[in-house]
Amino acid sequence: MAENQKFATYPSLADRVVVLTGGAMGIGAYIVEQLALQGSRVIFLDIVDGAARNLVQKVTDLGVPHTLIFYHCDVTDIEGGIKPIAAKILACFPIIDAVINNAAHNLRQLTMDITVEAWDQFIAVNLRHYFFLTQALLRGLLAVK
């Protein structure tokens, strides 16, 4: 590791195509940045456009080898969001090396106060999209040799 380098490098991540949900802020943004610094081709989905644009600029300014790709996507919208964006991704990248389902939502309510609608939204963000995004990208994931 170089003297001024904070983290280990993983050459096996170079040029790998990684799709990540919830990548604009928090842990997701950190993952996006670190993968880009490792030389991965990172495509991330989020609903927070401003934070996503700022992240793209920040990571670009770090001199990473590949441009980040951001798609605005409400992960709870399977038919209008997940599936068409997955098709766009596969059209550009027929091989997908990894999917990181990071988008999440915390109810932050007492159990006795959670409504059916809030629970359904929680499941849509925290579970349902994981399956359907992976399913939509499966052709690319299976193409990995």
C-alpha positions in Angstrom: 0.0 0.0 0.0 1.3 3.4 -0.9 2.4 5.7 2.0 -0.4 8.2 1.3 -3.1 5.6 0.6 -5.7 5.1 3.3 -7.2 1.8 2.2 -6.0 -1.4 0.6 -6.4 -1.8 -3.2 -8.2 -4.7 -4.7 -7.1 -5.2 -8.3 -9.9 -7.7 -8.9 -12.4 -4.9 -8.7 -10.9 -3.0 -11.6 -13.2 -2.7 -14.6 -16.0 -4.7 -12.8 -19.5 -3.5 -13.4 -21.4 -2.9 -10.2 -25.0 -1.7 -9.8 -26.0 -0.2 -6.5 -29.3 1.1 -5.1 -29.4 3.9 -2.6 -26.0 5.2 -3.6 -26.4 9.0 -3.3 -25.9 9.4 0.5 -24.6 7.7 3.6 -23.2 4.2 3.4 -24.3 3.9 -0.3 -22.3 7.0 -1.3 -19.2 5.6 0.5 -19.5 2.3 -1.3 -19.9 4.1 -4.6 -16.8 6.2 -4.0 -14.7 3.3 -2.8 -15.7 1.0 -5.7 -14.9 3.9 -8.1 -11.5 4.4 -6.5 -10.8 0.7 -7.0 -11.5 1.1 -10.7 -15.0 -0.4 -10.9 -17.6 0.8 -13.3 -20.3 2.0 -10.9 -23.9 2.5 -11.8 -26.0 3.7 -9.0 -29.7 4.4 -8.5 -31.3 6.8 -6.1 -34.2 9.3 -5.7 -32.1 12.1 -4.3 -30.9 13.8 -7.4 -29.0 16.7 -5.8 -26.9 14.4 -3.6 -26.3 12.1 -6.5 -25.0 14.9 -8.8 -22.8 16.1 -6.0 -21.4 12.6 -5.5 -20.7 12.2 -9.2 -18.8 15.5 -9.2 -16.9 14.6 -6.0 -15.8 11.2 -7.3 -15.0 12.6 -10.8 -12.7 15.2 -9.1 -10.8 12.3 -7.4 -9.6 11.2 -10.9 -11.3 7.8 -11.0 -10.8 5.8 -14.2 -14.5 5.4 -15.1 -17.3 8.0 -15.0 -20.0 7.2 -12.5 -23.4 6.6 -14.0 -26.5 7.7 -12.0 -30.1 6.9 -12.7 -33.0 8.5 -10.8 -35.1 5.6 -9.7 -37.8 5.0 -7.2 -37.0 1.4 -6.2 -40.6 0.9 -5.2 -41.7 1.3 -8.8 -40.9 -2.0 -10.3 -42.6 -1.6 -13.7 -41.9 2.1 -14.3 -38.5 2.3 -12.6 -36.5 -0.9 -11.9 -37.3 -2.8 -15.1 -36.7 0.0 -17.7 -33.5 1.1 -15.9 -32.3 -2.4 -15.7 -32.9 -2.8 -19.5 -30.9 0.4 -20.1 -28.0 -0.9 -18.0 -28.0 -4.2 -19.7 -28.0 -2.5 -23.1 -24.7 -0.7 -22.2 -23.2 -3.4 -19.9 -24.2 -6.9 -20.9 -22.1 -8.3 -18.1 -23.0 -7.3 -14.5 -20.4 -8.4 -12.0 -22.3 -7.4 -8.8 -25.5 -5.9 -7.5 -25.6 -4.2 -4.2 -29.1 -3.7 -2.9 -28.4 -0.8 -0.5 -31.6 1.4 -0.7 -33.4 1.2 2.6 -36.0 3.0 4.7 -36.4 3.0 8.5 -40.0 3.4 9.8 -38.8 5.0 13.1 -42.1 4.4 14.7 -43.3 2.4 17.6 -44.5 -1.1 16.5 -48.0 -0.3 17.7 -48.2 2.8 15.5 -47.2 1.3 12.2 -50.0 1.3 9.6 -50.5 -1.2 6.8 -49.5 1.5 4.3 -46.3 2.3 6.1 -45.5 -1.4 6.4 -46.1 -2.0 2.7 -43.8 0.9 1.8 -41.2 -0.4 4.2 -41.3 -3.9 2.6 -41.2 -2.3 -0.9 -38.1 -0.4 -0.2 -36.3 -2.8 2.1 -37.1 -6.2 0.5 -39.2 -6.2 -2.7 -36.9 -4.2 -4.9 -33.9 -6.5 -3.9 -35.6 -9.4 -5.6 -37.0 -7.6 -8.7 -33.8 -5.6 -9.5 -31.7 -8.8 -9.2 -34.3 -10.6 -11.4 -34.2 -7.8 -14.0 -30.4 -7.9 -14.1 -30.1 -11.7 -14.0 -29.1 -12.1 -17.6 -26.1 -9.8 -17.0 -25.2 -11.5 -13.7 -25.3 -15.0 -15.3 -23.0 -13.8 -18.1 -20.1 -13.4 -15.7 -17.4 -16.0 -16.5 
